[in-house]
């Protein structure tokens, strides 16, 4: 389970990130710490990864998505 963000700029470009040592790009975000809600996870991860300071009111939930994990063959990811 992860929380991921779709961040689009004024020109319609979508921000993607890539973990060091991997080949595939993905949405910024990450795995929850114990007791965190998906929104709390995303706010923390975006601050840690990108230096963004957000509030839950800044977020717009898009749903839950299930897919093959980009950089972990044989695993699936559930993203909020």
N, C-alpha and C positions, 0 to 999 in steps of 0.2 A: 504494500500500500504506500502510495506517495501522494503528495500535493504538488501540482504543477501549475505554472502560470502561462497564459497566452498574453504576451506583451507586444502590442502593435504601436508603431510610431505614426506620426502624421502622414508619412508617405506610404503607409500600408505595409511596411516591412515588419516581419515577426522576429523577435529576439530568440535565438537558440544558443545553447551552451554545449560544451563538450568536456567531459571529465578528462583529466590528464591521463595519457596512456591509452585512450580509447579512440575509436574511429568514427563513431556515430554521434550526430548531434541530437539534442533533445530539448524539451522545454525546461526552463529553470524551475527549481523546486527541490524537493527531497523527501526523505522518510521522517515520519513523526517520532518525537521523543515520547516516553510514557506519559499518558494523560493529555496529550495535545489534541485539539480538534484539527480538522484539515485546514481551516483558516489560520489558526495559530501556527501550524507547521509552515504554511506558505509564507506568512509574515516573517517568521524567524529565518527561514532559508533564504528568502530574497534579501534580507538584511545581511546575512553572513556571506552570501555569494556575490551580491551586486551592490551592497551598501545602500539599498533602498529602505526608506522608513515609511511603512504603510500602516494603516488602521484597517480593521475589518470592514468598515464602511467603504473603503477604496476597492474592495473586491466584489466581483460579480460572478457567482457560481455558474459554471457552464454544464455541470453534470458529472457523471462517473463514466470513465472510459477504461476498457480492458484491452490489452494488446500484448504482444510478445515483448519482453524486455529488450531494449536496444543493445545493451552491452553485456547481457547475461544470458547466453544461449541456453535454451531449455527452460527458461522461467517466463512467467507472465507478470505483468504489472497492472495494478488497479490504481488508476489516477483520478483524483478529485480535482 
